[in-house]
Structure formats: C-alpha cells, structure tokens
Amino acid sequence: MTQDLFAPEPTPPLAEALRPHTVADVIGQSHLLGEGKPLNLLFKSGKPHSMILWGPPGVGKTTLARLSARAFDCEFIAISAVLGGVKDIRAAIEQAEQFVASGKQTILFIDEIHRFNKAQQDALLPYVESGLVTLIGATTENPSFEVNSALLSRAQVYVLKALTEEEMRQLLARARERSMPDLEFDELAIDTLIGYADGDARRFLNLLEQTKTAAATARTNKVTGEFVQNALTLNARRFDKGGDNFYDQISALHKSVRGSNPDGALYWFCRMIDGGADPRYLARRIVRMAWEDIGLADPRALTMANDAAATYERLGSPEGELALAQAVIYLAVAAKSNAGYNAYNAAMAFVRRDKSREVPVHLRNAPTKLMKELGYGHEYRYAHDEPDAYAAGETYLPDGMAEPGWYQPVPRGLETKIADKLAYLRKLDEEAGKRNT
C-alpha cells in the first residue's frame, strides 16, 4: 500500500503538544530549576554531566532530558529499558562514535533505567567513564536500590517532585489557552481533575483532553464537577504495588500506628486501599504491627488484628475492609511496647554469635532408665509443687551463662503488671539465694 504524501499529519496528544521547548517553559521542579538551583546552574554552565532523574510519573523527566540535549547542543539518543537491551546500547554507542567524529557530543537517555539488569548497566560504564556519552537515566524507583553503585557514583541524582495544585492550575491555564479556550471549568471540576491527576502532569493533560472530547460530544462548553464524574473514567491515584510509593505508604501507616495517631493511620490505610493495595497484604502487616509495636502491653490488640484478618477472609471487599480499618484504629490508640520485639532480637543475635551450650542436666528429659542413671532431670523442681507455683532460685539457662536480662517490660499497659510480677519473682530468687548461702 502506497503512503499518501499529502495525508494530514496525526494530531499529537495534548501532553505531547504542550511539551516545553525551553527550560523557562517547564512548570514545576522549582527546587531544581529556580534561580541559583542545581539544574539552573548546570544549564547556564554549558557543561553537561551524567545524571539520574528520580521521581514519580509525569513530572518532566523525559522533558528535562530532551531540553538538556538542546541546552548543551548535543545529539540525543533515547532507549527504553523496558524494550531495549545490550544490543540497543551497542547500537547507541556506535551512533555516538559517529557523532563525536563529526564534532558533536551525545546525550544518551535511558527511560526507566531501573529495569536494566546489572549486566546491562555494566555495559554502559566504560562509555560513561570515557565521556563518549553523557548518561541521563530516568527512574521512578529509588536509584540507591535499583542502579549499580559503580554507575551511580558516576552520575548526579536529582529528585523530581509531583506537581503541586498551584502548578497544576498553571498547566490548566496553558492548556486552555492553546487547546480549549472556549471551555469553562467550575471549581469542582478543576479540583476533581487535579485530585485524580495526583501530581502527574501527563495524566492531568490526558484527563483534560478526554474532558474536551466529552464536552464536544455533549455539545457543551461548561464543564462541571458532575460532568467530569459522569463523563470520565477516573482511575485510582498514583500507586505502584511494587515500587517506592507502595513501601513509602506502608511505612507511613506503620509509623502512624506506632506514633499513636489514629487519624494518620486511617489516612494511610485508606490511601493504600484506594490505590489498589491487596487488603490481605495490609491484614498481614496489621498483625505484624500488633506483635512488633503493641506486644504484651495490650494482648487484645493481637486478637483484634487476627480477628480483623479473619473477618476480611469471610466478608471480602468492601465490607471486610471496615474490620481492618477498625483494627488499625485500635492498634494506634493501644498502649505501646516493643519490649518483646527487642528481647527476641537480642536473644537471636546472642545465639547466632555464641557457642553451642549444653542443656543443663536437671532440665533434660529422662524417659529411659539409662538417662535417669546419668542424672537427667535429677533435682529438677516441679514449679507447681512450689509456693506460688514458682521454684525460687532455680536456674533455666545453660551452666555458666549469666542472666542476660533481654526482656525489659515497659511501664505501659499490661506490661506494668508484668514488670511488677517479675520484680516479685526476682525478689524470691534473691531470698532463696541468701538461704542457700
């Protein structure tokens, strides 16, 4: 089939049509592009260096890479780490060698560089090190974990931020001026669109384009909040179930519970549910929080967490999420103790580095005649036959091992009473020791 040379060019999406052509046109990232800020100074210097642009989707990583090539008068080669591999890197290097032969430097842009494996990242090293290419990598994941340390040491990391509401309004004004001057948006419509864009400029412009098409179909130039809700498919907010945003939010939920802030805990719980997190995963984390941060200060929290998890399994979504939410609230307001958690970690650390100590003879079981003759279980004191059901002065650690004191109850909740009981038992031990002496 022959191509029609006079066919009209396809209309680019609004997000592409509004892509900035100069650094001054960029909306957002003022902490990097403002006067006297790092990227502002870099562009003014005229001397490019390799960098990693780390930030959420739709905040200008690709745009800044393209603008860098223009600002530094460099050739621009782009590779997607999702689709590319070592073969594409080699092809890009061959291109860069041709460019340098003609007196031009090359910026090699690798989108989603965190998806390159170690071998693929290592393949870049010699060319970045020699200066044949200036690398600009874009990633939504923490480069400390996803980019090789050798490559990371040769690149400056710049953290990009989601656009603020005010910056989104600036973007709306630009879009209306250039593409939809006749549309009128009420405040609820603007707030709805900005809310669902969630700081992602590309998503925001796509939503605006959908709104423009829907308004034209409905033959109206007035866009209300109700119209937006009815006309558009508004997907969940920015949330990557396997990425930094996911782990940042579960961290915020856990810390809010630990910090005894029920509103904060409930907010992050709902954010994760709204973002598509698996409630079963959240249930497991809630049970973990109960054991790690509440512990024996309030054993009811452990029951509450387990019951909430079981309730979700029985009811499913959305009804079962209410049980998880109430468990989160209870854990947040419960008395806190990490005494058991710390005791376990300390004991485990000791055992891992210590020698293998023998079980004291009096604590060994003696099911056979030979074992009894060897003294197994001899002089063991059955606690239930002792006053207060406690064998005062008895030892339960290996011979020669000092009392480590790993478990230290906190002065909160039930552990206050546990501490009192342990103090009483230690007093009985001391009195027994004096009698034996």
C-alpha positions in Angstrom: 0.0 0.0 0.0 1.5 3.4 -1.0 1.6 6.2 1.5 -0.3 9.3 0.8 2.2 12.1 1.0 -0.5 14.7 1.3 -2.4 13.0 4.1 -2.7 15.2 7.2 -0.3 14.7 10.0 -1.8 12.9 13.0 -2.7 15.2 15.8 -0.3 14.6 18.8 -1.8 14.1 22.2 -2.2 17.2 24.3 0.6 16.1 26.6 3.0 15.9 23.7 1.7 19.1 22.1 2.3 21.1 25.3 5.7 19.6 26.0 8.0 22.5 26.9 10.6 23.7 24.2 12.7 25.7 26.7 13.7 25.3 30.3 11.8 28.5 31.0 8.6 26.8 29.9 8.8 24.0 32.4 6.1 24.0 35.1 7.2 22.6 38.4 10.6 21.4 39.8 11.4 24.9 41.0 13.7 23.4 43.6 15.9 22.3 40.7 15.2 24.9 38.0 14.7 28.0 40.0 17.3 30.8 40.0 20.5 29.6 41.6 19.2 26.0 41.9 21.3 22.9 40.7 19.8 22.4 37.2 19.5 26.1 36.5 23.2 26.5 37.2 24.0 23.4 35.2 22.2 24.6 32.1 23.9 28.0 32.4 27.4 26.4 32.7 27.1 24.8 29.3 28.9 21.7 30.6 26.7 18.6 30.8 27.3 15.8 33.3 25.7 12.3 33.7 22.6 12.3 36.0 19.8 10.2 37.2 16.4 11.9 37.3 14.3 10.2 40.1 10.7 11.0 40.5 7.1 9.8 40.1 5.5 9.5 36.6 4.5 12.6 34.7 6.8 15.2 36.4 9.1 16.0 33.5 12.0 13.5 33.5 11.9 12.9 29.7 11.3 16.6 29.0 14.3 17.7 31.1 16.5 15.1 29.2 15.4 16.5 25.8 15.9 20.0 27.0 19.4 19.1 28.2 20.3 18.0 24.7 19.1 21.3 23.3 20.7 23.4 26.0 24.1 21.7 25.6 23.9 21.4 21.8 24.2 17.6 22.0 22.8 14.8 19.8 20.0 12.9 21.6 19.6 9.1 21.7 16.8 7.6 23.7 16.4 4.0 24.8 13.6 2.5 26.8 14.9 0.0 29.3 11.5 -1.9 29.1 12.1 -2.7 25.4 15.9 -2.3 25.0 18.9 -4.3 25.9 22.6 -4.7 25.4 22.1 -4.8 21.6 20.4 -1.3 21.7 23.2 0.0 23.9 25.8 -1.1 21.4 23.9 0.5 18.5 23.6 3.7 20.5 27.4 3.7 21.2 28.1 3.2 17.5 25.9 6.2 16.8 27.7 8.2 19.5 31.1 7.4 18.0 29.9 8.7 14.6 28.6 11.9 16.2 31.8 12.5 18.1 33.8 12.0 14.9 31.8 14.9 13.4 32.4 17.0 16.5 29.1 16.5 18.4 28.7 15.1 21.9 25.8 12.7 22.7 23.3 12.6 25.5 22.1 9.0 26.0 18.7 9.0 27.6 17.6 5.7 29.2 14.0 5.8 30.3 13.1 3.5 33.3 16.8 2.7 33.8 15.9 0.7 36.9 14.6 -2.0 34.6 18.1 -2.7 33.2 19.8 -5.6 34.9 23.3 -5.5 36.3 24.9 -6.7 33.1 23.1 -4.1 31.0 24.0 -1.3 33.4 27.6 -2.5 33.5 27.7 -2.3 29.7 27.2 1.5 29.9 30.1 2.0 32.4 33.1 2.3 30.1 31.3 4.8 27.7 30.1 7.0 30.5 33.5 6.9 32.2 35.3 7.8 28.9 32.9 10.6 28.3 31.8 9.2 24.9 28.2 9.7 26.1 26.6 11.8 28.8 24.1 9.5 30.5 20.7 10.7 31.7 18.7 8.0 33.3 15.0 8.3 34.4 13.6 6.2 37.1 10.5 6.1 39.3 12.4 3.8 41.8 15.0 4.6 44.4 18.3 4.6 42.5 20.1 3.5 45.7 18.5 0.1 45.3 18.0 -0.1 41.5 21.1 1.4 39.9 24.5 -0.2 40.2 26.8 1.6 42.7 29.5 1.9 40.0 27.1 3.7 37.6 25.6 5.7 40.4 29.0 7.0 41.5 29.4 8.5 38.0 26.1 10.3 37.9 24.4 13.0 40.0 21.0 12.1 41.3 18.3 14.8 41.1 15.0 14.1 42.8 11.9 15.4 41.0 8.6 16.1 42.8 5.0 15.6 41.9 3.4 18.9 40.7 1.6 20.9 43.3 -2.1 22.1 43.0 -0.9 25.6 42.0 1.4 24.2 39.4 -1.5 22.0 38.0 -3.6 25.2 37.7 -0.8 26.8 35.7 -0.8 23.8 33.4 -4.6 24.1 33.1 -4.3 27.7 32.1 -1.7 26.9 29.4 -3.8 24.0 28.1 -6.9 26.2 27.9 -5.1 29.0 26.2 -3.6 26.7 23.5 -6.1 24.0 23.0 -9.5 24.7 24.6 -10.1 28.4 25.0 -13.9 28.0 24.8 -14.3 25.6 27.7 -15.4 26.9 31.1 -14.5 24.8 34.2 -16.1 25.3 37.5 -14.0 24.9 40.7 -15.4 21.4 41.5 -14.4 20.2 38.0 -10.9 21.7 38.4 -10.5 20.2 41.9 -11.7 16.8 40.7 -9.3 16.7 37.7 -6.4 17.9 39.8 -7.2 15.4 42.5 -7.3 12.4 40.2 -4.1 13.6 38.3 -2.3 13.2 41.6 0.6 15.4 40.7 1.1 13.7 37.3 1.2 16.4 34.6 0.8 13.8 31.8 -2.2 12.2 33.4 -3.7 15.7 34.0 -3.4 16.7 30.4 -4.8 13.3 29.2 -7.8 13.9 31.5 -8.2 17.4 30.1 -8.2 16.0 26.6 -10.8 13.4 27.5 -12.9 16.2 29.0 -12.6 18.3 25.8 -13.7 15.4 23.7 -16.6 14.5 26.0 -17.7 18.2 26.1 -17.7 18.4 22.3 -19.8 15.2 22.1 -22.3 16.5 24.6 -22.3 19.9 22.8 -21.5 21.9 25.9 -18.7 24.3 26.8 -19.5 24.3 30.5 -17.5 21.6 32.4 -18.9 21.0 35.9 -17.7 18.6 38.6 -20.7 16.4 38.0 -20.0 16.3 34.2 -16.4 15.2 34.9 -17.5 12.4 37.3 -20.1 11.2 34.7 -18.1 11.6 31.5 -14.7 10.3 32.5 -13.3 7.0 33.8 -11.3 8.3 36.8 -8.8 5.7 37.7 -7.1 5.2 41.1 -4.5 7.6 42.1 -0.8 7.2 41.6 0.2 3.9 43.2 2.7 1.3 42.2 2.2 -2.0 44.0 5.8 -3.0 43.7 7.5 0.3 43.9 8.8 3.0 46.3 5.4 4.7 46.6 3.9 1.4 47.9 6.6 0.9 50.5 6.6 4.6 51.5 2.9 4.4 52.2 3.1 1.2 54.2 5.9 2.7 56.1 3.8 5.8 56.9 0.9 3.5 58.0 3.2 1.6 60.4 4.8 4.7 61.8 1.4 6.3 62.3 0.2 3.3 64.3 3.5 3.3 66.3 3.1 7.0 66.9 -0.4 6.5 68.3 -2.1 8.7 65.7 -5.4 7.1 64.7 -6.2 9.7 62.0 -2.8 9.4 60.4 -3.0 5.6 60.5 -6.5 5.6 59.0 -5.5 8.1 56.3 -2.6 5.9 55.0 -4.7 2.8 55.3 -7.4 4.3 53.1 -4.8 5.7 50.7 -3.5 2.2 50.1 -6.9 0.7 49.8 -7.9 3.4 47.3 -4.7 2.9 45.4 -5.4 -0.8 44.9 -3.3 -2.5 47.6 -4.3 -6.0 48.4 -6.3 -5.9 51.7 -4.8 -9.3 52.6 -1.3 -7.8 52.5 -2.5 -5.0 54.7 -4.0 -7.6 57.1 -0.7 -9.3 57.4 1.1 -6.0 58.1 -1.5 -5.1 60.7 -0.9 -8.4 62.5 2.8 -7.7 62.4 2.3 -4.2 63.8 0.4 -5.7 66.7 3.2 -8.0 67.6 6.0 -5.6 67.0 4.7 -2.3 68.5 2.0 -3.2 70.9 3.1 -6.6 72.1 2.3 -7.6 75.6 1.3 -4.1 76.6 -2.2 -4.9 75.2 -2.7 -8.6 74.1 -6.2 -7.7 73.0 -4.6 -5.8 70.0 -3.2 -9.1 68.8 -6.6 -10.7 69.0 -8.2 -7.7 67.3 -5.7 -7.8 64.4 -6.1 -11.6 63.9 -9.9 -11.3 64.1 -9.9 -8.4 61.6 -7.9 -10.5 59.1 -10.2 -13.5 59.6 -13.2 -11.2 59.1 -11.8 -9.9 55.8 -11.4 -13.5 54.6 -15.0 -14.2 55.4 -16.6 -11.0 54.1 -14.2 -9.9 51.3 -14.2 -6.4 49.9 -15.5 -3.9 50.6 -17.2 -5.0 53.9 -14.2 -6.7 55.3 -12.1 -3.6 54.9 -14.1 -2.0 57.7 -12.7 -4.6 60.1 -9.2 -3.9 59.0 -9.7 -0.2 59.4 -11.0 -0.6 63.0 -8.1 -2.8 63.8 -5.8 0.0 62.6 -7.5 2.5 64.8 -7.3 0.1 67.9 -3.6 -0.5 67.3 -3.0 3.2 67.0 -4.6 4.0 70.4 -3.4 0.9 72.2 -0.6 1.0 74.8 2.8 0.5 73.0 5.6 -1.8 73.8 8.5 -3.1 71.8 10.0 -5.0 74.8 9.1 -8.4 73.4 10.4 -7.4 69.9 13.7 -6.2 71.4 14.1 -9.2 73.6 13.6 -11.6 70.7 16.1 -9.7 68.5 18.7 -9.5 71.3 18.3 -13.2 72.1 18.6 -14.2 68.5 21.7 -12.0 68.0 23.3 -13.6 71.0 22.5 -17.2 69.9 23.9 -16.6 66.4 27.3 -15.4 67.7 27.5 -17.6 70.8 28.8 -21.2 71.1 26.5 -24.2 71.4 25.9 -24.6 75.1 24.7 -27.8 76.6 21.3 -28.2 78.2 21.8 -28.4 82.0 21.3 -31.9 83.3 18.4 -31.0 85.6 16.4 -29.6 82.6 16.8 -32.7 80.5 14.0 -35.2 79.9 14.6 -38.7 81.3 12.3 -41.2 79.5 14.7 -44.1 79.9 16.4 -45.9 82.8 19.8 -45.1 81.4 19.0 -41.4 81.2 17.8 -41.4 84.8 21.1 -43.2 85.8 23.0 -40.4 84.1 21.2 -37.9 86.2 18.9 -36.5 83.5 16.2 -34.5 85.3 17.8 -35.1 88.7 17.0 -32.3 91.2 14.6 -30.7 88.8 12.0 -28.8 90.8 8.4 -29.0 89.5 7.1 -25.5 89.7 3.5 -26.4 90.5 4.7 -28.1 93.7 6.4 -25.0 95.0 5.0 -22.0 96.9 3.3 -19.5 94.5 4.0 -22.2 91.8 7.5 -20.8 91.4 10.7 -22.6 92.1 12.6 -19.7 93.7 16.3 -19.8 93.0 16.1 -22.4 90.1 18.2 -21.8 87.0 17.0 -22.3 83.5 19.9 -21.1 81.4 23.0 -23.1 80.4 25.6 -23.6 83.1 28.0 -20.6 83.3 25.7 -18.3 81.4 24.8 -15.0 83.2 21.2 -13.8 83.3 21.1 -11.6 80.1 18.0 -9.5 81.0 16.8 -9.3 77.4 13.1 -8.8 78.3 12.5 -5.4 79.9 8.8 -4.6 80.3 7.8 -1.0 79.6 5.8 1.0 82.2 2.6 0.9 80.0 -0.5 -1.2 79.7 -0.4 -4.8 80.9 3.4 -4.8 81.0 3.2 -2.6 84.1 1.7 -5.6 85.9 4.2 -8.0 84.2 7.1 -5.9 85.4 5.6 -6.0 89.0 5.3 -9.8 88.8 8.9 -10.2 87.5 10.2 -7.9 90.2 8.4 -10.0 92.9 9.8 -13.3 91.4 13.4 -11.8 91.3 12.9 -10.9 95.0 12.0 -14.5 95.7 15.1 -15.7 93.9 17.3 -13.3 95.9 15.8 -14.6 99.2 16.3 -18.2 98.1 19.9 -17.4 97.2 20.5 -16.0 100.7 19.1 -19.1 102.3 21.2 -21.4 100.2 24.3 -19.3 101.1 
